[in-house]
Structure formats: structure tokens, C-alpha cells
Amino acid sequence: MICRGERGDVRACDRRDEGGRTWRWWALPVLFALLVFPIRASSAEAPGPARPPEPVETLVVTGTPSKAPLARIPAAVSVVTAGDGRRTRPTVGLDEPLRRVPGVFVQNSGNYAQDFRVQVRGFGTRAAFGLREITVLVDGLPETLPDGQSQIDTIELGAVERIEVLRGPGAALYGNAAGGVLHLRTDPPPDRPGATLRITGGSFGLAKLLAQVGGRHGNLGAIATGSTFRTDGYREHSSARASTFLGRLHWDADEDTRFSLLADGVYAPRADDPGGLTEEEARADPQQARERNVRLDAGEAVDQVRLAAMLDRQFDTGHLAAYAYALYRDFEAKLPILPSAGDGIVQFDRVSPGAGLRYTHEETLFGFAQRLTVGVEAQHQHDDRQRFANEEGQKGAQGLDQIERVTGIGVFLHETLSLTKAIEVSAGVRWNGVRYAVDVRTPPDSDASGTRTLDQWSPGGGVLWAPTAHLQWFANVATAFQAPTTTELVNPDGPGFNPDIEPQTARSYELGLRFTPAGLEVGASLYRIDIDDELIPYETPAGRVAFRNAGRSRRLGFEVDWRSEPLPGVVWSGAATALHGQYLSYRTDDGDFSGNREPGIPPWFVFQEVAYTHDSGLIAAIEGYLVGSYFVDDANTARAAGYGLINLRLAWSGMVGGWALEPFVGLQNLTNARYDGTVRLNAFGGRYYEPAPGFNVYGGLRLESPSG
């Protein structure tokens, strides 16, 4: 179902589209039941038979400026234990674990050429591919490049043990990220040698195989994970193929020192792009692809490998963490741009080294407990970029050849001081500098070569008040600096960088609480974000995505999540988000959009789940997900319709002949609702919509060796 209205028209959408499949009357009481019972989204999914929930006070969060118990962090932080989700989910997309986190909205239409679009408090909506405005870490290593773009091709969700999500102002200490931080922690080496095999299959040609081996011997620990994935896709021209590898080697030199070697990579030779559809096309046939995308074979291919070394050293009064890495990426994309309109094939070779050092010192200062963290990070990005005409999917004449270099340096300091047992104050500041350089070789007579440097200080601070062991109040304020990526700097009219693009800045204010009485966990946050020079995407008539700065924007939001265990083995969990994003001042050649709603940001969305685990090993879970209708263009003339989803998951965990055996099955979109999994903001010609699959199923089997 797709609704459309004139500017300011917030009419309700007709619940019955031509196919009559968007809502089923019998789904309403099910959704109502799921919304009635409160639960906390930032906990786990269906728990294992013998694994009690970890107390909030002892849950240590590593994706913050310094490691600290969750109950002592003055910011909105959620921890998703992804281990349980691997037992019942297909593990193919970040929307699976992150839907339960308030303030986080993940768009997924099954278009693997565009990746999963993750937004935190509205940041991330402008990503043309990959993740934007959000810092991504994997085991402490940055997946985010010095220009602020994050690629998630190498992340194997089936190997992720937990995900820490930091929302809001605290993310500014990570540099070029105003929205938040995603820190993914992968499986550690098991205590005993063992192997795991997981096979998954499902609708639309889904097939995935994951194998993992690992163990420890003395002071050495190792674990390796490999996976292959393929899908034919829900829509025409949406197939994808990918293989990933993840390896970790740990050496404990002594009880206080650990050295680690890490390697990961991806080989993804094909990810087709079916393109966006108009409202009429999506209604007539949501599975069709745009004709031009098929004719020009739109899609991408990626090869990437990364090697890294890490050091962790614990001292009597401090902790030292250091890393160094080198990354190589080979990328090619075929865009649906006709030769007469520009260069439609883009390819680049990327080399990106980086290093970082962080030291945390804990010692009494004038009788007060304190924790001081200082750090420095440096990254470099060297892209050899070329563009060619797209001649029916084949390379034509070369139109561009340029070298792009980005160097980013960040220095930060963060101090936490305990004034009393109940009150902590914290403050921090980060300086970020980003230098861009472009050397245009083709066309040879171009004068677009040059350099540009952007830098800014980003201060922030917060206070935590814990009057009881089960209640914590927190407040914080921060500024954030968002330098444009090389993609956002692309000159839509020729080679080089767009000289009109300026960095984006934001100021955030937040008030929140955590309440954890017996049998219940509740978290809530209220915030305001003021944004200057927001970077906004739009599509040129040629079909290329370009960017421009808006004047001023403001977002007001409220988030709540909760978790309870009303009966033995039963867990109710959920989250709700309300977010109002508005342009305060935004004028372009296309019109004055001041006062309009920011496109791509749902005004509200709700997740609820009921999970049950029986002593026999049976696991069952049903979840509901509701999303409100939202605009998809700056002019507020077109909308993506709101939708509701119901998913059911079943699994059994037991021992057969000494082997751990876990068959599982999932039924997704039980009501066969029509909805847009992804939208393309300000798309030329009204091609905003990418329909997502209707009812679909998956199932599989997990085997673990007797020694595992």
C-alpha cells in the first residue's frame, strides 16, 4: 500500500489496496495484544534454557569512551545479545537484531546493492549505500572510513555475539558520527575445541551456509568463521551472491596482556539493483524492476580484505588499548545512467590504513573517584576512481580518472568524576580534522584538482544520578561534526569535488532514565537535536545521486523500551519511538521547504515480542512491528505508507548422539502486507519506492560438534 498527498496533507491511507493484501482484519487483535504488554528491547531475544539474564549493574559496555557498567553510563545505550537471535533468525540483515532498539530504524527491501539503511534518531537517512552518520566498530576496530562512510559487507551476523548501540550526543566523541555508535562484538574462541555448522534456506532462493571452528590451547585462542550466501531476490533483477571470512587469534602473554591478530574479508561478485519504482508501478506489480536498471545491468561487485593487530594491557590503575590495520577494497558499480547523460560505471581500488591508541586512568583525585580517558586515531583513504559510460551493462568510453585521498585525525579526552556514590559528572572533547585531496587525470584539461581541509572541536558532557540501585537518571549535551564523504562531495556537473558542500553540525540535548525493579527493566529518553547545514540527497535528471546543504533542522524525540518476565520461560520485550523532524530553514532552486517535515524519518515506530522457552528445548517467539507513514521528498508531496508486520519463529534445541542439534523455522510477514522496505529520497521522476517481500518463510538446522 502506498499513499500520496499534497503538501501538508496527512490524510489516512486506505487500508485496502488493489490487491486487498495490506492488512487482514484478524491481524489487528494480534497486533493489539503484542502492543499491550511491556518489555525491554535492549535485552536478548528468546533466552536459552539455562542462561539467566545478566544484571544491568554488571553488564559492561565497551562501545563507549571508556569501559563501564551500563548502569553508570549517562547516555542512552542498548545491548542486544545477538547469540539468541542466531537460533531462530536467518541472520542475513541488521534489521533482525536492531528492530528492538528504540530510536533505531532499519530499512531493508532485499536490495543488497544498496545495503541496509540504518538510521539512529533520524541520522543515516541520507546514505546512498552503506551506513552514514553512524560510527561502526567491530571488536574495537573502526569499520567507518576517515570520510565518515561505513561499509558493512564483511559483517557476518551469524558470528556476532552482541551489539552495543550508543544513541545520541555521546557519539560525538567518536568523531564523524552525529547519530550514534554500533559496536559489534564477535564470538570469542571457545574454551574447548569445537565446530559449528548452520544451514539456512528459504523463499526467493535464499541459501546460506555458515561454518565456525575454534578453541584454546594454553595461552592461545583461535576462532574462524566462513559463510556463503545467495538469494534470487523478491523482485526482478535483485539476486545477490556473497562469501565472507572472519578470523581471530588471541595470545595472552600474561594475565594482564593480550595480543590479537584479526583478518576478515568479503567476496561479493554480484548484487543486482532493481531500482526504485513510482507509486503506480509499485501498486501494479511490486516485484518488477525498473526497465532501465535491467537494461543497463545495474548493481555492484565488491572484494575486500582487512588485516589488523590489537593490544590490550591492564595496569594497576589503568588500561591501554591500541590497534593498527590495513584494508584493501576493489569495487565496481553499474548505475542506471544512459551514456548520453553521463558515466554510469564506477570503479575504484581503495587502500586504507589506520591506527589508534586509547588509555584510561582510574585513580582517586582529591578524594573523588575519577576515570580519565585520552586517545588518538588516524586513518587514511586512497581511492583510484574511474568512471565509464554504461553501454548496455558493458564499459564504454572513459569519462573520469582521478585519485582521491582522505586523511582523518581525531584526538579526544573524556573525564568522569564521582562526586558522591549517587552522582557522577562527565565531560569530554574531541578534535577532528579531515583533509581531502583530488588529482584529476581524466579529462586531462580539467582544473578541478585541489585540496580541502575541514576541522572542528566537539565538546560534550553529562551527569548521572542514581538515587537507588534500581533507578538512574541521566542528562547530557554535546555537539557533533559531520564532514561530507567523498560520495557526498562528488561534483554532479564534472570531475573533482563539489565546492558548494559544507560540513554538517549538530547540537544535542538529552534527558533519560533506567529503572530496573525486580522482574522489570525500563529505559526512556527525551531529546532535542538542532542541525545546521544538514546534508540532503537528491537525484539529478541523469540518475546520479548528488547532495546539498539544508539551512537549519530540528528533531524532537521520545524513546522507551522495556522488558519483563511475567511467567517462567516467558519474556515480553518491546520498544516505542516518536520522532518529529522538521526543516526550519531550507531554500533551494527547486523551492522553499522551510517548515516541511524531514523526509525518510517515520514519525513513530513500535516493536513488541513475546518469546517462550520450555525446559524441553522448545523456543517460540512472535513479534509485531508497526511503522507510521512518512514523507519521501523535501517538498512533502509524496509519502511511504505506514505498515504493520507480524513474524513467527520456532526452534528446538537438544542433544542427539552427543551432537547439539537445533532445527528452526520462521514465518515472516504473516499478513502478507505490502510495504516499502526502502525509499529513495528525492528520487527523480517519483521513483521513491522499493517494495519489500510479502509472506515468506525460512528454515534450517544448526549442528555443534560434541566437543564444542
C-alpha positions in Angstrom: 0.0 0.0 0.0 1.3 3.4 -1.0 -0.3 6.8 0.0 0.3 10.1 -1.6 -0.9 13.5 -0.7 -0.3 17.2 -1.3 1.9 19.3 0.9 0.6 19.3 4.5 -2.0 16.6 3.7 -1.8 14.0 6.4 -4.9 12.1 5.4 -5.2 8.5 6.5 -4.3 5.9 3.9 -6.9 3.5 2.6 -6.2 0.1 4.3 -7.4 -1.8 1.3 -5.2 -1.6 -1.8 -6.0 -3.1 -5.2 -4.6 -6.5 -4.0 -6.5 -6.3 -0.7 -3.4 -7.6 1.0 -2.0 -4.8 3.1 -4.0 -5.6 6.3 -6.0 -8.5 7.4 -8.8 -7.8 9.9 -7.7 -10.7 12.0 -4.2 -9.3 12.4 -5.5 -6.3 14.4 -6.2 -8.2 17.7 -2.8 -9.9 17.4 -1.0 -6.6 17.0 -3.0 -5.1 19.8 -2.0 -8.0 22.1 1.6 -7.5 21.2 1.4 -3.8 22.0 -0.3 -4.1 25.4 2.5 -6.0 27.2 5.6 -4.0 28.2 9.1 -5.3 27.7 12.7 -4.0 27.2 14.1 -4.1 23.7 17.8 -3.8 24.5 17.9 -7.2 26.2 18.1 -10.5 24.5 15.8 -12.5 22.3 14.4 -15.8 23.2 16.8 -16.9 26.1 18.5 -20.3 26.2 17.2 -22.8 28.7 19.9 -22.3 31.3 21.0 -18.7 30.7 19.6 -16.2 33.2 19.6 -12.5 32.1 22.8 -10.6 33.1 22.1 -8.0 35.8 22.2 -4.4 34.4 24.7 -3.3 37.0 27.3 -5.8 35.9 26.8 -5.5 32.2 30.0 -3.8 31.0 29.7 -1.7 27.8 32.8 -1.5 25.7 31.5 0.8 22.9 31.7 4.0 25.0 34.7 6.3 25.5 35.8 4.1 28.5 34.5 0.7 29.6 31.8 1.0 32.3 28.8 -0.8 33.7 25.6 0.0 31.8 24.1 1.5 35.0 26.9 4.0 35.2 26.7 5.4 31.7 24.9 8.8 31.4 23.6 8.1 27.9 21.0 6.1 26.0 22.7 2.7 25.4 21.1 -0.6 24.4 22.8 -4.0 24.3 21.4 -6.7 22.0 22.7 -10.2 22.7 22.6 -11.5 19.2 23.5 -15.0 20.2 19.9 -15.9 20.9 18.8 -14.5 17.6 21.0 -16.8 15.7 19.0 -19.7 16.9 15.7 -18.6 15.3 16.6 -15.9 12.7 18.0 -16.2 9.1 21.0 -13.9 10.1 21.1 -12.0 6.8 20.4 -8.4 7.8 21.0 -5.9 10.6 17.2 -5.2 10.8 16.8 -8.5 12.6 18.6 -7.6 15.8 18.2 -3.8 15.7 14.4 -3.5 15.3 14.2 -4.0 19.1 16.3 -0.9 19.8 14.3 2.3 20.3 15.3 5.2 18.1 16.9 2.8 15.5 15.0 2.3 12.2 16.5 -0.1 9.6 15.2 -0.1 6.1 15.6 -3.4 4.2 13.9 -4.2 0.9 16.3 -7.1 0.0 18.3 -4.8 -2.3 21.9 -5.9 -1.5 23.4 -3.4 -3.9 22.1 -0.6 -1.6 22.8 -2.3 1.7 20.7 -1.9 4.8 20.0 1.7 5.6 20.3 2.2 9.4 19.2 5.4 11.0 19.6 6.4 14.6 17.4 9.3 15.7 17.0 10.3 12.0 20.7 10.2 11.3 21.6 7.9 8.4 18.6 8.5 6.2 20.8 10.1 3.5 23.0 7.1 2.9 23.1 6.2 -0.8 24.7 2.9 0.2 26.4 1.5 3.3 25.9 3.4 6.6 26.3 7.1 7.1 26.3 9.4 10.2 26.9 6.4 12.4 30.2 5.1 13.6 30.5 1.3 13.3 33.1 -0.7 15.3 33.7 -4.4 15.1 35.7 -5.8 18.0 37.1 -2.3 18.7 38.2 -1.7 15.1 36.6 1.0 13.0 34.5 0.0 10.0 33.9 3.7 9.4 36.3 5.3 7.0 38.0 8.7 7.6 35.4 10.4 5.4 32.6 9.0 7.6 31.3 6.3 5.4 30.8 2.8 6.9 30.8 -0.4 4.8 29.2 -3.5 6.3 29.9 -6.0 3.6 32.3 -8.1 5.8 30.0 -8.2 8.8 28.8 -11.8 9.3 25.7 -11.5 11.6 25.9 -15.2 12.4 29.2 -14.6 14.1 28.1 -11.6 16.2 27.8 -12.3 19.9 26.3 -8.9 20.9 25.7 -5.4 19.6 26.1 -2.3 21.7 24.1 0.7 20.4 25.0 4.2 21.7 22.4 6.7 20.7 22.7 10.5 20.8 25.2 13.0 21.9 27.8 10.6 23.3 28.6 9.5 19.8 30.3 12.8 19.1 33.4 11.6 20.9 33.8 9.1 18.1 34.3 11.9 15.6 32.5 12.0 12.3 29.2 10.5 13.6 26.3 12.6 14.9 23.7 9.8 15.3 25.3 7.0 17.3 27.7 4.2 17.5 27.2 0.5 16.6 29.8 -1.7 18.3 29.6 -5.4 17.2 31.4 -7.9 19.3 32.0 -11.3 17.5 32.3 -14.7 19.1 35.4 -15.3 21.3 37.3 -18.5 21.0 35.5 -21.3 22.9 37.2 -22.8 25.9 37.2 -26.3 24.2 37.9 -27.1 20.6 34.7 -27.4 18.6 32.9 -26.8 15.3 29.5 -25.5 14.3 27.6 -25.8 11.0 24.5 -23.8 10.2 22.4 -24.3 7.1 19.6 -21.9 6.1 17.2 -21.9 3.2 14.0 -20.1 2.4 11.8 -18.2 0.0 13.1 -16.4 -3.1 16.1 -18.7 -3.4 17.6 -17.9 0.0 20.5 -20.3 0.7 23.2 -19.7 3.4 25.9 -21.9 4.8 28.0 -20.9 7.9 30.8 -22.9 9.4 32.8 -22.0 12.5 35.7 -23.7 14.2 37.7 -22.6 17.3 39.3 -23.5 20.5 42.0 -22.7 23.1 45.4 -24.3 23.9 47.3 -22.8 26.8 47.6 -19.1 26.2 46.4 -19.2 22.6 42.9 -19.0 21.4 41.6 -19.0 17.8 38.3 -18.9 16.0 37.4 -18.8 12.3 34.1 -18.3 10.6 33.2 -18.7 6.9 29.9 -18.2 5.2 28.4 -18.3 1.8 25.1 -16.6 0.9 22.9 -16.3 -2.1 19.4 -15.2 -3.0 17.4 -14.8 -6.2 15.6 -11.9 -4.6 11.9 -10.9 -4.2 12.0 -8.5 -7.1 13.2 -9.0 -10.7 16.9 -8.2 -11.0 17.6 -8.4 -7.3 19.8 -11.5 -6.9 22.9 -11.5 -4.8 25.9 -13.7 -4.0 28.5 -13.2 -1.3 31.1 -15.1 0.8 32.7 -13.8 4.0 35.6 -14.9 6.2 36.4 -13.8 9.8 39.4 -15.0 11.8 40.6 -14.1 15.3 43.8 -15.2 17.1 44.4 -14.2 20.7 47.6 -14.7 22.7 47.6 -14.0 26.4 51.2 -13.0 27.2 50.3 -12.8 30.9 47.2 -12.3 32.9 47.2 -8.5 32.1 48.3 -8.5 28.4 46.6 -9.8 25.3 47.8 -9.6 21.7 45.3 -10.2 18.9 45.5 -10.7 15.2 42.4 -10.3 13.1 41.5 -10.9 9.5 38.2 -10.5 7.6 37.2 -10.3 4.1 34.3 -10.5 1.6 33.9 -11.7 -2.0 30.6 -10.5 -3.4 30.7 -10.9 -7.2 27.1 -9.9 -7.7 24.4 -7.7 -6.1 21.7 -6.6 -8.6 19.9 -3.3 -8.1 16.2 -3.4 -9.2 15.9 0.3 -8.8 13.1 2.5 -7.4 9.5 2.4 -8.7 6.8 5.1 -9.0 3.7 4.8 -6.9 1.7 3.5 -9.9 4.4 0.9 -10.8 4.6 -0.3 -7.2 0.9 -0.8 -7.0 0.6 -2.6 -10.3 3.5 -5.0 -9.8 5.7 -4.6 -6.7 8.1 -7.4 -7.9 9.0 -5.7 -11.1 12.4 -3.9 -11.6 12.9 -0.6 -13.3 13.3 -1.3 -17.0 16.5 0.9 -17.3 18.1 -0.9 -14.4 17.6 -4.3 -16.1 18.8 -3.0 -19.5 22.0 -1.4 -18.0 22.6 -4.3 -15.6 22.6 -2.1 -12.5 24.3 -3.5 -9.5 27.7 -3.8 -7.8 30.5 -6.2 -7.1 32.9 -6.0 -4.1 36.1 -7.6 -2.9 37.6 -6.6 0.4 40.2 -7.8 2.8 41.5 -6.4 6.1 44.3 -7.4 8.4 44.7 -5.9 11.9 46.7 -6.2 15.1 45.5 -5.2 18.6 47.0 -4.9 22.1 45.2 -4.8 25.4 47.2 -4.1 28.5 45.7 -3.8 32.1 47.7 -1.8 34.7 47.0 -1.4 38.4 45.3 2.0 37.8 44.6 2.0 34.1 44.0 0.2 30.8 45.8 0.6 27.4 44.2 -0.4 24.1 45.9 0.0 20.7 45.2 -1.1 17.2 46.6 -0.9 13.7 45.0 -2.2 10.4 45.3 -2.1 6.7 42.3 -2.5 4.3 42.1 -3.1 0.5 38.8 -2.8 -1.4 38.0 -3.4 -5.1 34.6 -2.0 -6.0 32.6 -1.7 -9.2 29.1 -0.4 -9.6 26.9 -0.2 -12.7 24.5 2.7 -12.3 21.3 3.2 -14.4 22.7 6.2 -16.2 22.5 6.3 -20.0 25.7 7.1 -22.0 24.1 10.3 -23.3 23.6 11.5 -19.7 26.9 10.7 -18.1 29.2 8.0 -16.8 27.3 5.0 -15.5 30.0 2.6 -14.4 32.1 3.5 -11.4 35.1 1.5 -10.1 37.8 2.2 -7.6 40.6 0.5 -5.8 41.0 1.6 -2.2 43.8 1.2 0.2 43.1 2.4 3.8 45.5 2.0 6.7 44.6 3.2 10.2 45.8 3.1 13.8 44.5 4.2 17.2 45.6 4.4 20.9 43.4 4.8 24.0 44.5 5.0 27.6 42.1 5.0 30.6 43.4 6.0 34.0 41.4 5.4 37.2 42.6 6.9 40.4 41.3 8.9 43.3 41.6 12.7 42.7 41.2 14.9 45.8 39.3 12.2 47.5 36.9 11.6 44.5 36.9 8.6 42.3 37.6 9.5 38.7 38.2 8.0 35.3 40.2 9.8 32.6 40.4 8.6 29.0 42.7 10.0 26.3 43.1 8.8 22.8 44.2 9.5 19.3 43.1 8.0 16.0 44.5 8.3 12.5 43.1 7.0 9.2 43.9 7.4 5.6 41.9 6.5 2.4 43.4 6.4 -1.1 40.9 5.8 -3.9 41.9 5.3 -7.5 38.5 6.2 -9.0 37.4 5.8 -12.6 34.1 6.3 -14.4 33.0 4.9 -17.8 29.9 5.1 -19.9 27.4 2.2 -19.3 26.9 0.7 -22.7 24.1 -1.9 -22.1 26.0 -3.1 -19.0 29.4 -3.0 -20.5 32.2 -0.5 -20.1 32.2 2.3 -22.8 34.3 5.4 -23.1 36.2 6.6 -20.0 34.9 9.9 -18.7 36.8 10.2 -15.5 40.1 9.1 -13.9 41.0 10.7 -10.6 42.9 9.9 -7.3 41.1 10.8 -4.1 42.9 10.9 -0.8 41.3 11.5 2.6 43.2 11.7 5.8 41.4 11.9 9.2 42.9 12.6 12.6 41.0 12.6 15.9 42.2 13.4 19.4 39.8 13.1 22.3 39.7 13.4 26.1 36.9 12.2 28.4 36.7 12.6 32.2 34.3 11.0 34.6 34.2 12.2 38.3 32.2 10.6 41.1 31.0 13.4 43.4 29.1 11.0 45.6 28.1 7.4 45.4 24.9 8.6 43.7 26.2 11.4 41.4 28.7 11.3 38.6 29.6 14.0 36.2 31.4 13.6 32.9 32.8 15.8 30.2 34.8 15.3 27.0 36.0 17.0 23.9 37.2 15.7 20.5 39.1 17.5 17.8 38.5 16.1 14.3 40.4 17.1 11.2 39.7 15.8 7.7 41.8 16.7 4.7 40.6 15.9 1.2 42.8 15.9 -1.9 41.8 15.1 -5.5 44.1 14.7 -8.5 42.1 14.7 -11.8 43.8 12.8 -14.6 40.9 12.5 -17.0 39.7 14.7 -18.5 43.3 15.9 -18.9 42.5 19.6 -19.3 40.5 19.7 -16.0 41.2 22.4 -13.4 39.2 20.6 -10.7 42.3 19.1 -8.8 42.8 20.6 -5.4 42.7 20.1 -1.6 40.3 21.0 1.2 40.6 20.7 5.0 37.7 20.7 7.5 38.1 20.5 11.2 36.2 21.3 14.4 36.2 20.8 18.2 33.2 18.8 19.5 32.7 19.2 23.3 30.1 17.4 25.4 29.2 16.5 28.9 26.7 14.7 31.1 25.5 13.9 34.6 24.3 10.7 36.2 22.2 10.5 39.3 21.5 7.0 40.8 19.3 7.6 44.0 18.8 3.8 44.3 20.4 0.7 42.9 17.5 0.2 40.6 17.0 3.8 39.3 19.4 6.0 37.3 18.6 9.4 35.8 20.9 10.9 33.2 21.2 14.1 31.2 23.8 15.2 28.6 24.5 17.8 25.9 27.0 17.6 23.1 27.9 19.0 19.7 28.8 16.8 16.7 30.8 17.4 13.5 29.9 15.7 10.2 32.3 16.1 7.4 31.0 15.0 4.0 32.1 11.7 2.4 33.8 11.6 -0.9 30.5 10.3 -2.3 28.7 13.4 -1.0 31.5 15.6 -2.3 31.1 14.3 -5.8 30.7 17.1 -8.3 27.4 16.2 -10.2 28.5 18.5 -13.1 32.0 17.2 -13.7 35.2 15.9 -12.2 36.7 16.9 -8.8 34.8 17.8 -5.6 31.7 19.9 -5.3 33.0 23.3 -3.8 29.5 24.2 -2.5 29.2 21.4 0.0 29.8 22.4 3.7 30.1 20.1 6.8 27.1 19.4 8.9 27.0 20.3 12.6 24.5 19.3 15.3 23.8 20.1 19.0 22.0 17.5 21.1 20.2 17.7 24.4 19.0 14.6 26.2 17.3 13.5 29.4 16.7 9.9 30.3 16.3 7.2 32.9 16.8 3.5 33.6 14.5 1.7 36.0 15.2 -1.9 37.0 12.9 -3.2 39.8 12.6 -6.9 40.3 11.3 -8.6 37.1 11.2 -5.4 35.0 13.6 -3.3 33.1 12.6 0.1 31.6 14.5 2.7 29.8 13.4 6.1 28.4 14.9 9.1 26.7 13.7 12.6 25.7 15.9 14.6 23.4 16.2 17.6 21.1 18.7 17.9 18.2 19.4 21.1 16.3 21.2 20.7 13.0 22.9 23.2 10.8 23.8 22.7 7.1 22.2 19.2 7.0 23.5 17.2 4.0 20.5 16.2 1.9 20.5 13.8 -1.1 18.7 14.4 -4.4 18.7 12.7 -7.7 19.8 14.6 -10.8 17.9 14.1 -14.1 20.8 11.9 -15.3 20.2 9.5 -12.5 23.2 10.4 -10.3 22.7 10.9 -6.5 24.1 14.3 -5.5 24.0 16.3 -2.2 23.3 19.8 -1.0 23.1 21.6 2.4 19.9 22.5 4.0 19.8 25.5 6.3 18.6 24.5 9.8 16.7 21.5 11.0 15.3 20.4 14.4 14.4 17.0 15.8 12.4 16.3 18.9 12.1 12.7 20.1 11.0 10.3 22.8 12.1 6.7 23.2 11.1 4.0 25.6 11.9 0.3 25.8 11.0 -2.3 28.4 11.4 -6.0 29.3 9.6 -8.3 31.8 9.3 -12.0 32.6 5.7 -12.4 33.8 5.9 -16.2 33.8 8.7 -18.8 33.9 10.2 -19.1 30.5 8.1 -16.2 29.0 9.8 -12.9 28.1 7.9 -9.9 26.9 10.0 -7.2 25.3 9.5 -4.1 23.2 10.3 -0.5 22.2 8.5 2.6 21.0 9.8 5.7 19.3 8.3 9.0 18.5 10.3 11.4 16.4 9.5 14.8 14.8 12.0 16.1 12.3 11.4 19.4 10.6 13.3 21.8 8.3 13.4 25.2 10.0 15.1 27.0 7.1 15.8 25.3 3.7 15.7 27.1 0.4 16.8 25.7 -3.0 16.3 26.4 -6.7 13.5 23.8 -6.5 11.6 25.7 -3.9 11.4 26.8 -0.2 11.0 23.8 2.0 11.1 25.7 5.3 8.6 24.2 7.8 8.4 20.9 6.0 8.9 17.5 7.7 12.3 15.9 7.1 11.8 13.0 4.6 12.7 9.4 5.3 12.0 9.6 9.0 8.9 7.8 10.4 7.1 9.9 13.0 6.7 6.7 15.1 7.5 3.0 15.1 6.9 0.3 17.6 8.4 -3.2 18.2 6.9 -5.9 20.5 7.8 -9.5 21.0 6.7 -12.4 23.1 9.2 -15.3 23.5 8.8 -18.6 25.2 11.4 -21.2 26.1 10.4 -24.6 27.5 12.7 -26.9 29.5 12.3 -29.4 26.7 14.3 -27.1 24.4 11.3 -25.6 22.5 11.7 -22.0 21.6 8.8 -19.9 20.2 8.6 -16.2 19.5 6.0 -13.9 17.9 6.8 -10.3 17.1 4.9 -7.3 15.8 6.4 -4.2 14.1 4.4 -1.1 13.3 5.7 1.9 11.4 3.9 5.2 10.7 3.6 6.9 7.3 6.4 9.3 6.4 7.3 11.7 3.6 9.9 10.7 1.0 10.7 14.1 -0.6 11.7 17.6 0.6 8.5 19.1 -0.8 6.3 16.7 1.2 4.2 15.8 -1.8 4.7 12.0 -1.6 4.6 9.5 1.3 5.6 6.0 2.1 2.6 4.3 3.7 2.7 3.1 7.3 2.6 -0.7 7.7 2.4 -3.5 10.3 4.3 -6.8 10.3 3.9 -10.0 12.2 6.6 -12.6 12.3 6.7 -16.1 14.0 9.8 -18.1 14.9 10.1 -21.6 16.2 13.1 -23.7 17.1 14.1 -26.7 19.2 17.4 -27.2 21.0 18.6 -30.6 22.2 21.3 -33.3 22.1 21.2 -36.2 19.6 24.0 -38.7 19.8 26.3 -36.3 21.6 25.7 -33.5 19.0 23.9 -30.3 19.8 21.0 -30.1 17.3 18.9 -27.0 16.6 16.3 -27.1 13.8 14.5 -23.8 13.3 11.8 -22.2 11.1 10.4 -18.7 10.6 7.3 -17.3 9.0 7.7 -13.6 8.1 5.1 -11.0 7.2 2.2 -13.4 8.2 -0.4 -10.9 7.0 1.2 -10.6 3.5 1.3 -6.8 4.0 2.5 -4.6 1.1 5.1 -2.1 2.2 8.2 -0.2 1.1 11.3 -1.8 2.6 13.5 1.1 1.4 12.8 4.5 0.0 14.9 6.7 -2.3 14.7 10.3 -1.0 14.0 13.0 -3.6 14.3 10.5 -6.4 13.9 12.0 -9.9 10.6 11.1 -11.7 8.9 9.9 -8.4 10.8 6.6 -8.3 10.9 6.7 -4.5 9.7 3.2 -3.6 11.4 -0.2 -3.2 8.7 -2.8 -2.3 9.7 -5.5 0.3 8.6 -9.1 0.2 5.2 -10.3 1.2 4.7 -13.5 3.2 7.9 -15.6 3.1 9.4 -18.5 5.0 12.9 -19.7 6.0 14.2 -22.7 7.9 17.4 -24.5 8.7 19.5 -26.6 11.0 22.4 -25.9 13.4 24.9 -28.6 14.4 27.5 -28.3 17.0 30.2 -30.9 17.5 30.3 -33.0 20.7 33.5 -31.3 21.9 32.1 -27.8 21.3 
